[in-house]
Amino acid sequence: MGIRGLMSFVEDHSNDFFTDLKLRDTKIVIDGYALFHRLCFNSNLELRYGGDYDAFSDVVQKFFESLFACNICPYVVLDGGCDISDKKLTTLKDRAREKIQTAHSLSVGGGGYVCPLLIREVFIQVLVRLQVCFVQCFSEADRDIMTLANHWDCPVLSSDSDFCIFDLKTGFCPLNSFQWRNINTFKGTKNCYIPAKCFSLDAFCHHFSNMNRTLLPLFAVLCGNDHINLPIMEKFLSKVRLPVGTTSSKGRRHHRVLGLLNWLSHFADPCEALDNVLNYLPKKDRESVKELLCCSMKEYQQSQAKLQDFFQYGTYVCPDALNLGLPEWILVALAKGQLPPFISDALVLRRTILHTQVENMQRPNAHRVSQPIRQIIYGLLLSAAPHQRDAAWQALPPQPVAFREVERIHRNITTSVVDAVELLRDRSDLSTFTEGVHFLKAGIGRGAGT
């Protein structure tokens, strides 16, 4: 997640870029994806045999109890489905391949970290039980997290280096320095606090010749983030002479980070810097690269979603979701975490990515067993959102609608095409009753392998 090498770079300079906090009596916006991964991977849980869910549940509960003890009010924001533009598909496939290799290592007694299949579901169950406020965004949550934190003027808790780029009013607290297991009290009182560190964007920019902070989104896309990985940018990086400046303790790993930041610090604003970047590229490529870079830089602007309205009134308005015309009951169930991101991916993209799990890599993946269930779910979703059907569904004679599933085959990935299965007309209309939510959730959680 985030910008390659940036998080380790700023942590190497923690004395320069971070301030110490004694966190209590505040709201905090939590990156749910980062949190449940952190708690899963840093709590000595068993990851080889399908999931140590009881122990994980206990860890999650203790985490939030630590917050409550310090009068910290958490608001958890979870990622939803893939972006409707599908611009991160290459990144997602690369991560799927990496997880398969890690899962293979675990399956033969080696090391590594792969979340058990139902970790996210258990995490949400604990949130519900503890009455922790949470929302599941329609797609990626980073911009919504930033917008909500700035609205409430409170810090963000995450491990994603993208939050070093966002212009956060109250700052970003990395999870690895958030000492929730080490609650302290103020001297002479019973008031508890959690020791933490907060990233200072002002200190970061000051370190690089008082660089204009509006240049940071351009730095992110040039350095390489989840949204952009243009081979042609390597041509720019090979031609421009990046001033490294101070030597990083990680050596070559941070060469690009240091070089780009020092180089960008010489420009007054993003327009001047971007024009300079384009001058290093062939003329025929400049316009298309400029358009892509500018589009990617917009990912660091505030979002239009107002999560504060969801937490106050229970209404979640996402322009992208509304433009798709999805039924309201599906949007509400997604926002409340009653349906997984699998649903929006299936409806919007006609594609799902089946999660990697620890298993025998020489045999067919275990998701194959539940494929008939998923095919019925695809048919139910098309019935619930009839505008998502295409001409093939309505053709005579009827033709099934195809969905793509990205799945493991041995130690690599492949994309399989499966057909939606339509139930009898009088039994397949979920738009008229809310029990459909519970049916879909049960089918996915128990057998759909998502």
C-alpha positions in Angstrom: 0.0 0.0 0.0 1.1 3.6 -0.6 4.4 4.9 -1.9 7.3 2.6 -2.3 10.0 3.2 0.4 8.4 6.3 1.9 7.2 4.8 5.2 10.5 3.2 6.0 12.2 6.5 5.0 10.2 8.7 7.3 10.5 6.1 10.1 14.3 6.3 9.7 14.0 10.0 10.3 11.5 9.7 13.2 13.2 12.4 15.3 12.9 14.9 12.4 9.4 14.1 11.1 7.4 12.9 14.1 6.2 14.4 17.4 5.3 12.5 20.5 1.7 12.4 21.5 -0.1 11.4 24.7 -3.4 10.5 23.1 -6.7 10.7 25.1 -10.0 12.6 25.0 -10.3 12.7 21.2 -11.9 11.2 18.2 -9.7 9.2 16.0 -10.4 7.9 12.4 -9.0 4.4 11.9 -8.0 2.8 8.7 -9.8 -0.5 9.3 -7.9 -2.5 6.6 -4.6 -1.5 8.1 -5.8 -2.2 11.7 -7.1 -5.7 11.2 -4.0 -6.7 9.3 -1.7 -5.2 12.0 -3.6 -7.0 14.8 -3.6 -10.3 12.8 0.1 -10.2 12.0 1.5 -8.8 15.2 -0.3 -10.8 17.9 1.5 -14.2 17.5 -1.6 -15.8 16.0 -1.6 -19.1 14.2 -1.8 -18.4 10.5 -1.3 -21.9 9.0 -4.5 -23.8 9.8 -7.4 -21.7 8.7 -7.6 -19.0 11.3 -7.2 -18.5 15.0 -10.4 -16.5 15.2 -11.1 -16.7 18.9 -7.6 -15.3 19.7 -8.0 -12.6 17.0 -11.4 -11.6 18.4 -9.8 -11.2 21.9 -7.0 -9.0 20.5 -9.4 -6.7 18.6 -11.5 -6.4 21.8 -8.5 -5.5 23.9 -7.4 -2.9 21.4 -10.7 -1.0 21.5 -10.9 -1.4 25.3 -7.5 0.4 25.5 -9.0 3.3 23.5 -12.1 3.4 25.6 -10.0 3.6 28.8 -8.3 6.7 27.4 -11.6 8.3 26.4 -10.6 7.9 22.7 -13.7 7.7 20.4 -12.8 5.5 17.4 -14.4 5.7 14.0 -13.4 2.8 11.8 -13.4 3.2 8.0 -13.1 0.1 5.8 -12.2 -0.2 2.2 -15.0 -1.4 -0.1 -14.7 -2.9 -3.6 -12.3 -2.1 -6.4 -12.4 1.3 -8.0 -14.9 1.4 -10.8 -12.2 2.5 -13.2 -10.3 -0.7 -12.3 -7.0 1.2 -12.4 -5.5 -0.8 -9.6 -6.1 -4.2 -11.3 -2.4 -4.8 -12.1 -1.4 -3.9 -8.6 -4.1 -6.2 -7.2 -3.0 -9.1 -9.4 0.7 -8.6 -8.4 -0.4 -8.7 -4.7 -2.4 -11.9 -5.3 0.7 -13.6 -6.8 2.8 -12.5 -3.8 0.2 -13.8 -1.4 0.2 -17.2 -3.2 3.9 -17.5 -2.7 3.6 -16.5 1.0 0.7 -19.0 1.5 2.8 -21.7 -0.1 5.6 -20.9 2.3 3.3 -21.2 5.2 1.8 -24.5 3.9 5.2 -26.2 3.9 6.2 -24.9 7.4 7.9 -21.6 6.4 7.2 -18.1 7.5 5.0 -15.3 6.1 1.8 -13.4 6.7 -1.5 -14.2 4.9 -4.8 -13.2 6.6 -7.1 -16.2 7.2 -10.2 -16.1 5.1 -12.8 -14.7 7.6 -10.6 -12.2 9.5 -12.4 -9.3 8.0 -15.8 -10.8 9.0 -14.7 -11.5 12.5 -13.3 -8.0 12.8 -16.6 -6.5 11.9 -18.4 -8.8 14.3 -16.3 -7.5 17.1 -17.0 -3.9 16.0 -20.7 -4.6 16.2 -20.5 -6.3 19.6 -18.5 -3.4 21.1 -20.7 -0.8 19.4 -17.7 0.8 17.6 -18.9 3.1 14.9 -17.7 1.9 11.5 -18.5 2.3 7.8 -17.6 0.4 4.7 -16.8 2.7 1.8 -18.0 1.8 -1.7 -14.4 1.6 -2.9 -11.0 2.5 -1.6 -11.3 4.5 1.7 -8.1 6.7 1.9 -9.6 9.9 0.6 -12.8 9.4 2.7 -10.6 8.9 5.8 -8.7 12.1 5.1 -11.8 14.1 4.5 -13.5 12.9 7.7 -10.5 13.4 9.9 -10.1 17.0 8.6 -13.8 17.6 9.1 -13.5 16.6 12.8 -10.0 17.9 13.2 -8.7 14.7 14.6 -5.8 12.3 13.8 -5.7 9.3 11.5 -4.5 5.9 12.6 -3.1 3.8 9.8 0.1 2.2 8.4 -0.4 3.5 4.8 2.3 5.9 3.6 -0.3 7.7 1.5 -1.2 9.5 4.7 2.2 11.1 4.7 1.0 12.8 1.5 -2.5 13.9 2.4 -2.8 17.3 3.9 -4.2 16.3 7.3 -5.0 19.0 9.8 -4.2 17.0 12.9 -1.7 14.5 11.5 -1.2 10.8 11.0 -0.3 8.3 13.7 1.4 5.1 12.4 0.2 1.9 13.8 3.6 0.5 14.6 4.3 3.4 17.1 0.8 3.4 18.6 1.4 1.8 22.0 -2.1 0.6 22.8 -0.7 -2.2 24.9 1.3 0.3 27.1 -1.3 2.6 28.6 0.2 5.2 30.9 -1.3 7.7 33.3 -0.6 11.4 33.8 1.4 11.9 37.0 -0.8 12.5 40.0 -4.0 11.6 38.2 -5.9 8.6 37.1 -6.2 9.9 33.5 -4.9 7.4 31.0 -3.2 8.0 27.7 -1.8 6.0 24.8 1.8 6.9 23.8 1.9 7.6 20.1 3.8 9.4 17.4 2.3 11.9 14.9 3.8 12.6 11.5 4.4 16.3 10.9 3.9 17.4 7.3 5.3 20.8 8.1 8.5 19.2 9.5 8.7 16.9 6.4 8.4 19.8 3.9 10.8 22.0 6.0 13.4 19.2 5.8 13.4 19.6 2.0 14.1 23.3 1.7 10.5 24.3 2.8 9.1 22.5 -0.2 5.6 23.4 -1.2 3.3 20.7 0.2 1.2 20.8 -3.0 4.1 19.1 -4.8 3.7 15.9 -2.7 1.0 14.3 -4.8 3.2 14.6 -7.8 6.1 13.1 -5.8 3.8 10.2 -4.9 2.9 9.4 -8.5 6.4 9.8 -9.8 7.8 7.6 -7.1 5.2 4.9 -7.8 2.1 4.2 -5.9 -0.8 1.7 -6.1 -2.5 3.7 -8.8 0.3 4.4 -11.3 3.2 2.4 -12.5 4.2 3.7 -15.9 7.3 2.2 -17.5 7.9 5.5 -19.3 8.5 7.2 -16.0 11.6 5.1 -15.7 12.8 6.9 -18.8 12.3 10.2 -17.0 14.1 9.0 -13.9 17.0 7.7 -16.0 17.5 11.1 -17.7 17.0 13.5 -14.8 19.9 13.9 -12.4 18.3 13.5 -9.0 20.1 15.3 -6.2 20.2 12.7 -3.3 21.5 15.1 -0.7 21.8 13.4 2.7 22.6 9.7 2.8 19.9 7.4 3.8 20.7 4.5 6.2 18.8 2.2 3.8 21.1 3.2 0.9 19.8 2.5 -2.5 16.3 1.6 -1.2 15.7 5.3 -0.4 17.6 6.7 -3.3 14.5 7.5 -5.4 12.6 8.9 -2.5 15.4 11.3 -1.5 16.3 12.2 -5.1 12.7 13.0 -6.1 12.0 15.1 -3.0 15.2 17.1 -3.3 14.5 17.6 -7.0 10.9 18.7 -6.6 11.9 21.1 -3.8 13.4 23.4 -6.4 10.0 24.1 -8.1 7.4 26.6 -6.9 4.3 24.5 -7.7 3.0 21.3 -9.3 2.4 22.9 -12.7 6.0 24.0 -13.0 7.4 20.7 -11.9 5.1 18.7 -14.1 6.1 20.7 -17.2 9.7 20.0 -16.3 9.0 16.2 -16.0 7.3 16.2 -19.4 10.3 17.8 -21.1 12.2 14.6 -20.4 9.7 12.5 -22.3 9.2 12.0 -26.1 6.7 14.6 -27.5 4.3 11.9 -28.7 3.9 10.7 -25.1 3.6 13.9 -23.2 -0.1 14.6 -23.5 -1.2 11.1 -22.5 1.3 11.0 -19.6 0.2 14.4 -18.4 -3.4 13.4 -18.3 -2.6 10.2 -16.4 -0.4 11.9 -13.9 -3.0 14.7 -13.3 -5.7 12.1 -12.8 -3.6 10.2 -10.3 -2.7 13.3 -8.4 -6.5 13.9 -7.8 -6.5 10.8 -5.6 -4.9 13.0 -2.9 -7.7 15.6 -2.9 -10.7 15.5 -0.6 -13.5 13.2 -1.5 -17.1 14.2 -2.0 -18.4 11.6 0.5 -19.5 12.9 3.8 -18.9 10.1 6.3 -19.9 12.4 9.2 -23.5 12.2 7.8 -23.3 8.4 7.9 -22.2 8.4 11.5 -24.7 11.0 12.5 -27.7 10.2 10.4 -27.0 6.7 8.9 -26.9 8.0 5.3 -24.0 7.2 3.1 -23.8 9.2 -0.2 -21.2 8.1 -2.7 -21.5 9.8 -6.1 -19.8 6.9 -7.9 -22.3 4.5 -6.4 -25.3 6.7 -7.0 -24.3 7.1 -10.7 -24.4 3.4 -11.1 -28.0 3.3 -10.1 -27.6 0.4 -7.6 -30.6 -0.4 -5.4 -30.7 1.6 -2.1 -30.9 -1.6 0.0 -27.6 -2.8 -1.5 -25.9 0.5 -0.9 -27.1 0.6 2.7 -26.1 -3.0 3.4 -22.6 -2.4 1.8 -22.1 0.8 3.9 -23.1 -1.1 7.1 -20.7 -3.9 6.4 -23.6 -6.4 6.0 -22.4 -7.3 2.6 -18.8 -7.7 1.6 -17.0 -5.8 -1.2 -17.4 -9.0 -3.2 -20.9 -7.8 -4.0 -20.0 -4.4 -5.5 -17.1 -5.9 -7.5 -19.5 -8.5 -8.9 -22.2 -6.0 -9.7 -20.0 -3.2 -11.1 -17.1 -5.0 -12.6 -18.5 -8.4 -13.3 -15.3 -9.7 -11.7 -14.2 -10.9 -8.3 -10.7 -11.7 -6.9 -10.9 -14.8 -4.7 -8.8 -14.5 -1.6 -5.6 -16.5 -1.2 -5.6 -19.0 1.7 -3.0 -21.5 3.0 -3.7 -24.8 1.3 -2.0 -27.5 -0.9 -0.8 -25.5 -3.9 -0.6 -28.6 -6.1 -4.4 -29.2 -5.8 -7.2 -27.1 -7.2 -8.0 -24.1 -5.0 -10.7 -24.6 -2.4 -12.9 -21.9 -3.8 -13.8 -24.2 -6.6 -16.1 -26.2 -4.2 -18.3 -23.1 -3.6 -18.4 -21.9 -7.2 -22.0 -23.1 -7.7 -23.1 -21.0 -4.8 -21.4 -17.9 -6.2 -23.0 -18.5 -9.6 -26.4 -18.4 -7.9 -25.4 -15.2 -6.0 -24.4 -13.6 -9.4 -27.9 -14.5 -10.7 -29.6 -13.1 -7.6 -27.6 -9.8 -7.9 -28.6 -9.4 -11.5 -32.2 -9.9 -10.4 -31.8 -7.3 -7.6 -30.2 -4.8 -10.0 -31.8 -5.4 -13.4 -30.1 -2.4 -15.0 -26.8 -4.3 -14.6 -28.1 -6.9 -17.1 -26.9 -6.7 -20.6 -28.5 -7.7 -23.9 -27.1 -11.3 -23.5 -29.2 -11.8 -20.4 -32.4 -10.8 -22.2 -31.7 -12.4 -25.6 -33.8 -15.2 -27.0 -33.0 -17.9 -26.4 -31.7 -16.8 -23.0 -27.9 -16.7 -22.7 -26.2 -16.7 -19.3 -24.3 -13.6 -18.1 -20.6 -14.3 -17.6 -18.6 -13.2 -14.6 -14.8 -13.4 -14.2 -13.1 -14.8 -11.2 -9.4 -14.2 -10.5 -8.3 -17.4 -8.7 -5.2 -19.4 -7.9 -4.0 -22.2 -10.2 -1.1 -24.0 -8.6 1.3 -21.1 -7.6 0.1 -18.5 -10.0 -3.2 -16.8 -10.9 -5.7 -17.2 -13.7 -8.9 -15.6 -14.7 -11.8 -18.1 -15.0 -15.1 -17.3 -16.7 -18.3 -18.5 -14.9 -21.9 -18.0 -15.8 -24.5 -16.5 -13.5 -27.3 -19.0 -12.7 -30.8 -17.5 -12.9 -33.4 -18.9 -10.4 -37.1 -19.1 -11.1 -38.5 -15.7 -11.7 -40.9 -15.8 -8.7 -38.0 -16.7 -6.4 -35.2 -14.5 -7.6 -36.5 -10.9 -6.9 -34.5 -9.7 -3.9 -35.5 -6.0 -4.4 -38.8 -6.4 -2.6 -37.6 -7.8 0.7 -34.6 -6.9 3.0 -34.1 -10.6 4.0 -32.2 -10.9 0.8 -29.3 -9.1 2.5 -29.1 -11.8 5.2 -29.3 -14.6 2.5 -26.5 -13.1 0.5 -24.3 -12.5 3.5 -24.8 -16.1 4.8 -24.1 -17.6 1.3 -21.0 -15.6 0.9 -19.6 -16.0 4.4 -20.1 -19.8 4.5 -19.5 -21.0 1.0 -18.6 -18.3 -1.5 -15.0 -18.1 -0.4 -14.8 -14.3 -0.3 
